Amino acid sequence: EEEQPDVVGMSVPFPGNMLGALQAARVCREARPDMPLVLGGGFVNTELRSLKDERVFRFFDYICYDDGERPLLTLLEHLQGKRPQSELFRTRYLAAGEVVYADNPALHDFPHRDIGAPSYEGLSLDRYLSLCEMLNPMHRIWSDGCWLKLTIAHGCYWSHCTFCDLSLDYIGRYDEAGADLIVQRIEKLIAETGLTGFHFVDEAAPPKVLFALARRLIEKNIVITWWGNIRFEKTFTPERCQLLADSGCVAISGGLEAASDRLLKKMKKGVTVEQVARITKSFADAGILVHAYLMYGFPTQTTQETVDSLERVRQLMQNGCIHSAYWHRFAATIHSPVGLNPDAFGVTLRPLPEIRFASNDVDFDDPAGADREALGKGLNKALYNYMHGIGFEQPMQFWFDMPVSEPDIAADYIERALAGGDTCAPRERLA
């Protein structure tokens, strides 16, 4: 009643947001049946690319994919009578009871340098609730407080990880904006909102831009608090980690994944466990909270490798390299190298049913035969205790209901890695 919008768009970044979007759309539909409703966002880009279910269009008139600027502008032109529906850009709509996809090949996305800064104008930011769902320190940062979102670069500069949806635009098309432009966007958002907390939402922020950004912030005496995702690259030296801390960095998150050099190589991650140990310690020594994305159940991963991975994580936490972590169970997706070429990873994909709504994850059979369900329970139980600073002395069998062997790596593996020594020495069994 106050705004009387001509069009309402909703962004659904994650599956958990979809129901809320449908409910909100229903309210809008009841209040203004003639008002066009548009759906987009990360969940749409990843899961709804093969959408055939016309029932979604009872709630939304249009669904836009990938970067939303160009699709939305062309849609507005259509609604103003300046463009036919058939010339929309990456947009689905319902015509004669059938779901139609329009993608004008003559159009293109805007460069990242030209998209501008997001706007929070009109939002009562002081009315948003701060939530603390669990004690995981990084998960608390995610939801406890208000963070202004900015993207340093479009896509991932690495773009090799075999578990990742590399074939999708938001990962595979890399396009960065320079540090000076990012500083301008930061200044604009501070002036607009009065807030100084920033979350850089990149899949992996490019180090060279991060370092340049940190220097600009310090030079211009712009005081902010920020955090984001990175890759644990060798370029993050102790001096550069301190530079990031001086510029306002309070936390970083990055992928250690399976914590196994064999599997990291199979993932094309481009890092080793020893490298991650040294880089994370540099961040931690600079006073920056370090969160590690962990993964289990990757193709060909054995039970013993999983136990060894947990042991490396235990040592990393005990040595103050990482403060927070979370075990993600590997899922093969239809957009990832594993899903697109399963034979190369020694797995067999199970046939997919007819797809009418969401589709991304695909079940697979792994001859390694590890019990991922049972392993996951033990991994999470151990990690929960490690994050509370307890349980480091417990044998591996303590955490698992299934029989497991003790780790097959040195008890001081991470200590040797941090000291630059030989990590291949045999494990010294504890009495």
FENRA-V391822 format. One record per backbone hydrogen bond with DSSP energy under -0.5 kcal/mol. CO is the residue of the C=O (numbers start at 0). NH is the residue of the N-H. If there is no record, write none. Layout:
CO NH
CO NH
This chain:
5 35
7 37
9 39
10 12
11 42
11 43
13 16
14 17
14 18
16 20
17 21
18 22
19 23
20 24
21 25
22 26
23 27
24 28
25 29
26 30
27 31
31 34
35 7
36 60
36 61
37 9
38 63
39 11
40 44
41 45
42 46
42 47
43 47
46 358
47 50
51 53
52 55
53 56
54 57
55 58
55 59
60 93
61 38
62 91
66 70
67 71
68 72
69 73
70 74
71 75
72 76
73 77
74 78
75 79
76 81
76 82
77 80
83 86
84 87
87 89
87 103
89 64
90 101
91 62
92 99
94 97
97 94
97 99
99 92
99 101
101 90
103 106
110 113
111 114
119 122
122 124
123 126
124 127
128 130
135 139
136 140
137 141
138 142
139 143
142 130
142 144
144 146
147 198
149 151
149 200
151 176
153 174
160 163
161 337
163 165
163 336
164 167
167 170
167 171
168 172
169 154
170 155
171 173
174 153
177 181
178 182
179 183
180 184
181 185
182 186
183 187
184 188
185 189
186 190
187 191
188 192
189 193
195 197
195 224
196 147
197 199
197 226
198 149
198 200
199 228
203 156
205 209
206 210
207 211
208 212
209 213
210 214
211 215
212 216
213 217
214 218
215 219
216 221
217 220
220 222
221 223
224 197
225 249
225 250
226 199
227 252
228 204
230 232
232 235
234 236
236 240
237 241
238 242
239 243
240 244
241 245
242 246
243 248
244 247
247 225
249 288
250 227
251 290
252 229
253 255
253 292
255 258
256 294
259 263
260 264
261 265
262 266
263 268
264 267
266 161
271 275
272 276
273 277
274 278
275 279
276 280
277 281
278 282
279 283
280 284
281 285
282 285
282 287
283 286
288 251
288 290
289 322
289 323
290 253
291 293
291 325
292 255
292 256
293 327
295 329
297 300
301 305
302 306
303 307
304 308
305 309
306 310
307 311
308 312
309 313
310 314
311 315
312 316
313 317
314 318
315 320
315 321
316 319
323 291
325 293
325 327
327 295
331 361
332 335
332 338
334 166
335 339
336 340
340 343
341 344
341 346
342 345
345 366
347 364
353 355
355 51
355 52
359 333
360 359
362 349
364 347
364 366
365 368
369 371
370 374
371 375
372 376
373 377
374 378
375 379
376 380
377 381
378 382
379 383
380 384
381 385
382 386
383 387
384 387
384 389
385 388
390 393
394 397
395 398
395 399
396 399
409 412
411 415
412 416
413 417
414 418
415 419
415 420
416 419
420 422
426 428
